Amino acid sequence: MTIEKSRIFLSGLCLAFCAAAHAAAHAADWVPGSEDWANLPEIKRSKAALYLTPALAYDMKRQKPEQVALFDIRTRAEAMYVGWPGNADALVPFAEHPPAMADWDDKRHMYKLEQNPDFVLEIERRLAQMKLDKSAVIILICRSGDRSSKAADRLLAAGYSKVYSVAEGFEGDMAKEGPYADQRAVNGWKNTGLPWTYKLDKTKMYFPR
């Protein structure tokens, strides 16, 4: 190997090593709003790996309102007390609190949620109303992106192929420091300034069948 080739080889090796070291150092760092989906926290990841920022979700729905389905999959209480996206097609809870909210989730510091057994059927019913099928573009939004990723997996298993999760959710991620520490004030639909409302449309609400 000539001296020049050796230099090129060593230079390339150095660049590769530095790139690998940088990737390893930042593998767990996801900057909300950066759209660096490869570094999403595991809890926000779906098998299809289809993600949107709130702004992109809003634009997709606004540009093709009859071809794109936007579903809020939070609980009925969340929609009622926290508000919901004004242009959502329906509220279809992926999970709900059991009656009387008698059980506590120590890990999440909240009342436990139970998966809604009617979730897939209700999605199918709502899509039929919109004259859409399983090939339609579906956008799911929850509080912060964890339930929507699980719901996307559930729909994928049921044969739906274009299910996007809003990775920041409706309320966004929690601030780690500053005056809003431990509050959902970092990103999300509401914090982005997108249209939302406390006024609920009964025809779009979920009622157990």
Contacts in CASP RR format, 6 or more apart in sequence:
PFRMAT RR
TARGET T0000
AUTHOR 0000-0000-0000
METHOD contacts of the structure
MODEL  1
MTIEKSRIFLSGLCLAFCAAAHAAAHAADWVPGSEDWANLPEIKRSKAAL
YLTPALAYDMKRQKPEQVALFDIRTRAEAMYVGWPGNADALVPFAEHPPA
MADWDDKRHMYKLEQNPDFVLEIERRLAQMKLDKSAVIILICRSGDRSSK
AADRLLAAGYSKVYSVAEGFEGDMAKEGPYADQRAVNGWKNTGLPWTYKL
DKTKMYFPR
1 9 0 8 1.000
26 39 0 8 1.000
27 39 0 8 1.000
28 39 0 8 1.000
29 39 0 8 1.000
30 36 0 8 1.000
30 39 0 8 1.000
30 40 0 8 1.000
30 41 0 8 1.000
32 168 0 8 1.000
32 172 0 8 1.000
32 173 0 8 1.000
32 186 0 8 1.000
32 187 0 8 1.000
32 188 0 8 1.000
33 53 0 8 1.000
33 168 0 8 1.000
33 187 0 8 1.000
35 53 0 8 1.000
37 49 0 8 1.000
37 51 0 8 1.000
37 167 0 8 1.000
40 51 0 8 1.000
40 167 0 8 1.000
43 145 0 8 1.000
43 146 0 8 1.000
43 149 0 8 1.000
44 51 0 8 1.000
44 144 0 8 1.000
44 145 0 8 1.000
44 146 0 8 1.000
44 149 0 8 1.000
44 165 0 8 1.000
44 167 0 8 1.000
45 149 0 8 1.000
46 148 0 8 1.000
46 149 0 8 1.000
46 150 0 8 1.000
46 152 0 8 1.000
46 153 0 8 1.000
46 156 0 8 1.000
46 163 0 8 1.000
46 165 0 8 1.000
47 152 0 8 1.000
47 153 0 8 1.000
47 156 0 8 1.000
48 152 0 8 1.000
48 153 0 8 1.000
48 156 0 8 1.000
48 161 0 8 1.000
48 163 0 8 1.000
50 152 0 8 1.000
50 162 0 8 1.000
50 163 0 8 1.000
50 164 0 8 1.000
50 165 0 8 1.000
51 164 0 8 1.000
51 165 0 8 1.000
51 166 0 8 1.000
51 167 0 8 1.000
52 60 0 8 1.000
52 139 0 8 1.000
52 164 0 8 1.000
52 165 0 8 1.000
52 166 0 8 1.000
52 167 0 8 1.000
53 166 0 8 1.000
53 167 0 8 1.000
53 168 0 8 1.000
53 192 0 8 1.000
54 141 0 8 1.000
54 166 0 8 1.000
54 168 0 8 1.000
54 169 0 8 1.000
54 170 0 8 1.000
54 187 0 8 1.000
54 188 0 8 1.000
54 189 0 8 1.000
54 192 0 8 1.000
54 194 0 8 1.000
55 192 0 8 1.000
55 194 0 8 1.000
57 70 0 8 1.000
57 139 0 8 1.000
57 141 0 8 1.000
57 164 0 8 1.000
57 166 0 8 1.000
57 189 0 8 1.000
58 85 0 8 1.000
58 87 0 8 1.000
58 189 0 8 1.000
58 194 0 8 1.000
58 195 0 8 1.000
60 68 0 8 1.000
60 137 0 8 1.000
60 139 0 8 1.000
61 68 0 8 1.000
61 70 0 8 1.000
61 87 0 8 1.000
61 139 0 8 1.000
62 87 0 8 1.000
64 137 0 8 1.000
65 87 0 8 1.000
66 130 0 8 1.000
67 132 0 8 1.000
67 136 0 8 1.000
67 137 0 8 1.000
68 136 0 8 1.000
68 137 0 8 1.000
68 138 0 8 1.000
68 139 0 8 1.000
69 89 0 8 1.000
69 126 0 8 1.000
69 127 0 8 1.000
69 130 0 8 1.000
69 132 0 8 1.000
69 136 0 8 1.000
69 137 0 8 1.000
69 138 0 8 1.000
69 139 0 8 1.000
70 85 0 8 1.000
70 87 0 8 1.000
70 88 0 8 1.000
70 89 0 8 1.000
70 139 0 8 1.000
70 141 0 8 1.000
71 88 0 8 1.000
71 89 0 8 1.000
71 90 0 8 1.000
71 91 0 8 1.000
71 92 0 8 1.000
71 123 0 8 1.000
71 126 0 8 1.000
71 138 0 8 1.000
71 139 0 8 1.000
71 140 0 8 1.000
71 141 0 8 1.000
72 79 0 8 1.000
72 84 0 8 1.000
72 85 0 8 1.000
72 88 0 8 1.000
72 90 0 8 1.000
72 91 0 8 1.000
72 92 0 8 1.000
72 141 0 8 1.000
72 142 0 8 1.000
72 170 0 8 1.000
73 91 0 8 1.000
73 92 0 8 1.000
73 93 0 8 1.000
73 94 0 8 1.000
73 119 0 8 1.000
73 140 0 8 1.000
73 141 0 8 1.000
73 142 0 8 1.000
73 147 0 8 1.000
73 148 0 8 1.000
73 151 0 8 1.000
74 82 0 8 1.000
74 84 0 8 1.000
74 91 0 8 1.000
74 93 0 8 1.000
74 94 0 8 1.000
74 141 0 8 1.000
74 142 0 8 1.000
74 143 0 8 1.000
74 147 0 8 1.000
74 170 0 8 1.000
75 93 0 8 1.000
75 95 0 8 1.000
75 96 0 8 1.000
75 97 0 8 1.000
75 113 0 8 1.000
76 91 0 8 1.000
76 93 0 8 1.000
76 96 0 8 1.000
76 205 0 8 1.000
76 206 0 8 1.000
77 97 0 8 1.000
78 84 0 8 1.000
78 143 0 8 1.000
78 170 0 8 1.000
79 91 0 8 1.000
79 200 0 8 1.000
79 205 0 8 1.000
80 198 0 8 1.000
80 200 0 8 1.000
82 170 0 8 1.000
82 171 0 8 1.000
83 170 0 8 1.000
83 196 0 8 1.000
83 197 0 8 1.000
83 198 0 8 1.000
84 91 0 8 1.000
84 170 0 8 1.000
84 196 0 8 1.000
84 197 0 8 1.000
84 200 0 8 1.000
85 141 0 8 1.000
85 170 0 8 1.000
85 189 0 8 1.000
85 194 0 8 1.000
85 195 0 8 1.000
85 196 0 8 1.000
86 195 0 8 1.000
86 196 0 8 1.000
86 197 0 8 1.000
87 195 0 8 1.000
88 141 0 8 1.000
88 204 0 8 1.000
89 126 0 8 1.000
89 130 0 8 1.000
89 204 0 8 1.000
90 122 0 8 1.000
90 126 0 8 1.000
90 204 0 8 1.000
90 205 0 8 1.000
90 206 0 8 1.000
91 200 0 8 1.000
91 204 0 8 1.000
91 205 0 8 1.000
91 206 0 8 1.000
92 116 0 8 1.000
92 119 0 8 1.000
92 122 0 8 1.000
92 123 0 8 1.000
92 126 0 8 1.000
92 206 0 8 1.000
93 116 0 8 1.000
93 119 0 8 1.000
93 206 0 8 1.000
94 115 0 8 1.000
94 116 0 8 1.000
94 119 0 8 1.000
94 140 0 8 1.000
94 142 0 8 1.000
94 147 0 8 1.000
94 148 0 8 1.000
94 150 0 8 1.000
94 151 0 8 1.000
94 154 0 8 1.000
95 113 0 8 1.000
95 114 0 8 1.000
95 115 0 8 1.000
95 116 0 8 1.000
95 147 0 8 1.000
96 113 0 8 1.000
96 114 0 8 1.000
96 116 0 8 1.000
97 111 0 8 1.000
97 112 0 8 1.000
97 113 0 8 1.000
97 114 0 8 1.000
98 112 0 8 1.000
98 114 0 8 1.000
101 111 0 8 1.000
101 112 0 8 1.000
103 111 0 8 1.000
103 112 0 8 1.000
104 110 0 8 1.000
104 111 0 8 1.000
104 112 0 8 1.000
105 111 0 8 1.000
105 112 0 8 1.000
105 113 0 8 1.000
116 122 0 8 1.000
118 208 0 8 1.000
118 209 0 8 1.000
119 151 0 8 1.000
119 154 0 8 1.000
120 154 0 8 1.000
120 155 0 8 1.000
120 158 0 8 1.000
122 206 0 8 1.000
123 138 0 8 1.000
123 155 0 8 1.000
123 160 0 8 1.000
127 133 0 8 1.000
127 134 0 8 1.000
127 136 0 8 1.000
127 138 0 8 1.000
130 136 0 8 1.000
134 158 0 8 1.000
134 159 0 8 1.000
134 160 0 8 1.000
134 161 0 8 1.000
135 161 0 8 1.000
135 162 0 8 1.000
136 162 0 8 1.000
137 162 0 8 1.000
137 164 0 8 1.000
138 155 0 8 1.000
138 160 0 8 1.000
138 162 0 8 1.000
138 163 0 8 1.000
138 164 0 8 1.000
139 163 0 8 1.000
139 164 0 8 1.000
139 166 0 8 1.000
140 148 0 8 1.000
140 151 0 8 1.000
140 152 0 8 1.000
140 155 0 8 1.000
140 163 0 8 1.000
140 164 0 8 1.000
140 165 0 8 1.000
140 166 0 8 1.000
141 148 0 8 1.000
141 165 0 8 1.000
141 166 0 8 1.000
141 169 0 8 1.000
141 170 0 8 1.000
141 189 0 8 1.000
142 148 0 8 1.000
142 151 0 8 1.000
142 166 0 8 1.000
142 169 0 8 1.000
142 170 0 8 1.000
143 169 0 8 1.000
143 170 0 8 1.000
143 171 0 8 1.000
143 172 0 8 1.000
143 184 0 8 1.000
144 168 0 8 1.000
144 169 0 8 1.000
144 170 0 8 1.000
144 171 0 8 1.000
144 172 0 8 1.000
144 173 0 8 1.000
144 184 0 8 1.000
144 188 0 8 1.000
145 165 0 8 1.000
145 166 0 8 1.000
145 167 0 8 1.000
145 168 0 8 1.000
145 169 0 8 1.000
148 165 0 8 1.000
148 166 0 8 1.000
148 167 0 8 1.000
148 169 0 8 1.000
149 165 0 8 1.000
149 167 0 8 1.000
151 163 0 8 1.000
151 165 0 8 1.000
152 163 0 8 1.000
152 164 0 8 1.000
152 165 0 8 1.000
155 163 0 8 1.000
156 163 0 8 1.000
166 188 0 8 1.000
166 189 0 8 1.000
168 186 0 8 1.000
168 187 0 8 1.000
168 188 0 8 1.000
168 189 0 8 1.000
168 192 0 8 1.000
169 188 0 8 1.000
169 189 0 8 1.000
170 188 0 8 1.000
170 189 0 8 1.000
170 190 0 8 1.000
170 196 0 8 1.000
171 184 0 8 1.000
171 188 0 8 1.000
171 189 0 8 1.000
171 190 0 8 1.000
171 191 0 8 1.000
172 184 0 8 1.000
172 185 0 8 1.000
172 186 0 8 1.000
172 187 0 8 1.000
172 188 0 8 1.000
172 189 0 8 1.000
172 190 0 8 1.000
172 191 0 8 1.000
173 184 0 8 1.000
173 186 0 8 1.000
173 187 0 8 1.000
173 188 0 8 1.000
174 181 0 8 1.000
174 182 0 8 1.000
174 183 0 8 1.000
174 184 0 8 1.000
174 185 0 8 1.000
174 186 0 8 1.000
175 181 0 8 1.000
175 182 0 8 1.000
175 183 0 8 1.000
175 184 0 8 1.000
175 185 0 8 1.000
175 186 0 8 1.000
184 191 0 8 1.000
185 191 0 8 1.000
189 196 0 8 1.000
190 196 0 8 1.000
END
